[in-house]
Amino acid sequence: MRWRRVLGWALVVFALYAVYSAPESAAAFVRGVGEALGTLVDSIAAFFDGLLR
């Protein structure tokens, strides 16, 4: 259980470092992840819409 806490803090520190050192790249990464999640949600919605018709 303790290793999860350490890993979580390491991930937070890495994310903060990435944003500080290269904010444009970090923003592009977050934007890309958001677009991918949006596409995933749209695809799932289209699938269920197709099932209901």
N, C-alpha and C positions, 0 to 999 in steps of 0.2 A: 504494500500500500504506500509505503514511503517513497518508493521509486517512481510512482505515478506523480506524486507531488513535485519531486525533483525534475522529472521530465516535463511536467507542465510549466514550471518556472523557467526551465531552459528554453522551451518553445516561446514563451512570452518575451524573454530577454532577446532571443534571436529575432523575433518579429520587430521589436522596438529598434534593434540595431539595423535591420534591413530598411525600415522606414527612415531612420536617421541618415544612413549612408547613401541610400539611393531611393528617394521618395517617388520619383517618376516610375521607376521599375516596380516598386511596391504597389503603386496605384494601378499600374497596368495589370499586375498579377491579380489584384482584388477585382478589378473590372472584368477580367477574363473569367475568373471563378464565378462572379455574379451572372455573367452572360451564360455560362455553362449551366448553372443552376436554373436560370430562367428557361433555357431550352429544354432542360429535363422536365420541369413542371409543365411546360406547354405540351410536350410529348405525352406525358402521363394524362393530362387533361384530354387531349385528342383521342387517346386510346379509350378512355372511359366514355367519352362522348360517342365514339364509334360503337361501343358495346350497347349503349342505351338507345341507339337508333334502330 
